[in-house]
Each structure stands twice: as structure tokens, then as C-alpha cells.
Amino acid sequence: MLRDRNDMTHFYNGDSAKHLVEKILETYIPEFQRMKCQIDLRYKDILSM
């Protein structure tokens, strides 16, 4: 993800940007959602304070 972020500063065509947006929507966002679920499960007692 960091590589994609760094590479994004060098994209000058729409196709590359569209590809990265698709990757964000299909890969990164679902992974962050899974991570949030795991954090909620593991730390529910702490987070509910």
C-alpha cells in the first residue's frame, strides 16, 4: 500500500489512477474493515470503556 501511495505521486495518466482506485476499493478498504472487526473483537472490553 505504501508503494502504491508513493507511486501515485508519479501517475500522470487516468488509466493508472483508475487502476489504483479499483485496487483501493477492492483490496485495501476490505482489509481495513477486516482489521477493524478483529480489533473490535480482541479489544472490545477496552474499547467499550
Backbone as CSV, one residue per row, in Angstrom:
resi,resn,N_x,N_y,N_z,CA_x,CA_y,CA_z,C_x,C_y,C_z
1,MET,0.827,-1.179,0.000,0.000,0.000,0.000,0.877,1.251,0.000
2,LEU,1.944,1.233,0.755,2.841,2.399,0.751,3.476,2.611,-0.612
3,ARG,3.837,1.527,-1.261,4.407,1.649,-2.608,3.398,2.282,-3.563
4,ASP,2.155,1.837,-3.469,1.112,2.420,-4.323,0.931,3.903,-4.019
5,ARG,0.945,4.246,-2.754,0.801,5.655,-2.391,1.946,6.483,-2.952
6,ASN,3.156,5.984,-2.803,4.319,6.715,-3.314,4.306,6.795,-4.839
7,ASP,3.909,5.712,-5.479,3.854,5.714,-6.940,2.780,6.656,-7.460
8,MET,1.717,6.836,-6.685,0.598,7.679,-7.131,1.064,9.105,-7.420
9,THR,2.069,9.571,-6.727,2.547,10.934,-6.958,3.183,11.079,-8.326
10,HIS,3.467,9.953,-8.978,4.109,9.982,-10.283,3.182,9.563,-11.420
11,PHE,1.903,9.318,-11.095,0.956,8.943,-12.144,0.509,10.189,-12.896
12,TYR,0.600,10.108,-14.186,0.189,11.244,-14.999,-0.861,10.845,-16.026
13,ASN,-1.378,9.634,-15.922,-2.452,9.261,-16.844,-3.632,8.681,-16.070
14,GLY,-4.781,8.831,-16.640,-6.012,8.423,-15.983,-6.135,6.935,-15.769
15,ASP,-5.595,6.133,-16.683,-5.703,4.678,-16.546,-4.991,4.179,-15.294
16,SER,-3.822,4.719,-15.023,-3.090,4.313,-13.815,-3.850,4.717,-12.562
17,ALA,-4.409,5.905,-12.568,-5.177,6.371,-11.414,-6.422,5.504,-11.216
18,LYS,-7.107,5.171,-12.297,-8.292,4.320,-12.196,-7.936,2.950,-11.644
19,HIS,-6.818,2.406,-12.086,-6.373,1.102,-11.593,-6.124,1.162,-10.084
20,LEU,-5.495,2.233,-9.630,-5.228,2.353,-8.200,-6.526,2.507,-7.410
21,VAL,-7.474,3.252,-7.922,-8.765,3.399,-7.245,-9.452,2.040,-7.127
22,GLU,-9.419,1.252,-8.187,-10.001,-0.091,-8.133,-9.311,-0.934,-7.071
23,LYS,-8.002,-0.841,-7.002,-7.242,-1.609,-6.013,-7.602,-1.176,-4.596
24,ILE,-7.769,0.114,-4.390,-8.154,0.628,-3.080,-9.519,0.093,-2.692
25,LEU,-10.469,0.176,-3.622,-11.839,-0.261,-3.331,-11.936,-1.769,-3.129
26,GLU,-11.190,-2.535,-3.904,-11.310,-3.993,-3.869,-10.396,-4.663,-2.854
27,THR,-9.280,-4.034,-2.517,-8.298,-4.685,-1.660,-8.100,-3.978,-0.327
28,TYR,-7.773,-2.706,-0.382,-7.380,-2.001,0.838,-8.544,-1.735,1.778
29,ILE,-9.657,-1.250,1.266,-10.791,-0.947,2.141,-11.319,-2.216,2.820
30,PRO,-11.534,-3.310,2.076,-11.968,-4.531,2.766,-10.973,-5.012,3.820
31,GLU,-9.698,-4.846,3.559,-8.697,-5.268,4.544,-8.763,-4.414,5.806
32,PHE,-8.966,-3.117,5.649,-9.135,-2.260,6.820,-10.409,-2.613,7.582
33,GLN,-11.448,-2.985,6.873,-12.688,-3.398,7.530,-12.478,-4.684,8.321
34,ARG,-11.742,-5.643,7.745,-11.418,-6.881,8.474,-10.581,-6.581,9.709
35,MET,-9.621,-5.681,9.557,-8.769,-5.315,10.678,-9.599,-4.678,11.798
36,LYS,-10.537,-3.806,11.443,-11.393,-3.173,12.445,-12.211,-4.218,13.193
37,CYS,-12.741,-5.181,12.469,-13.520,-6.244,13.118,-12.665,-7.021,14.109
38,GLN,-11.445,-7.334,13.713,-10.547,-8.072,14.605,-10.169,-7.244,15.836
39,ILE,-9.938,-5.973,15.641,-9.632,-5.096,16.778,-10.833,-5.020,17.709
40,ASP,-12.016,-4.854,17.138,-13.234,-4.802,17.955,-13.408,-6.081,18.763
41,LEU,-13.160,-7.226,18.147,-13.306,-8.496,18.859,-12.261,-8.645,19.958
42,ARG,-11.040,-8.341,19.636,-9.945,-8.559,20.574,-9.959,-7.573,21.735
43,TYR,-10.325,-6.336,21.463,-10.222,-5.286,22.471,-11.582,-4.705,22.860
44,LYS,-12.643,-5.497,22.723,-13.986,-4.988,22.993,-14.137,-4.473,24.415
45,ASP,-13.507,-5.115,25.377,-13.619,-4.663,26.779,-12.966,-3.303,26.968
46,ILE,-11.845,-3.111,26.363,-11.127,-1.841,26.475,-11.837,-0.748,25.707
47,LEU,-12.316,-1.076,24.516,-12.952,-0.080,23.669,-14.311,0.369,24.174
48,SER,-14.959,-0.451,24.984,-16.296,-0.090,25.462,-16.253,0.820,26.693
49,MET,-15.086,1.126,27.188,-14.968,1.988,28.371,-15.279,3.418,28.033
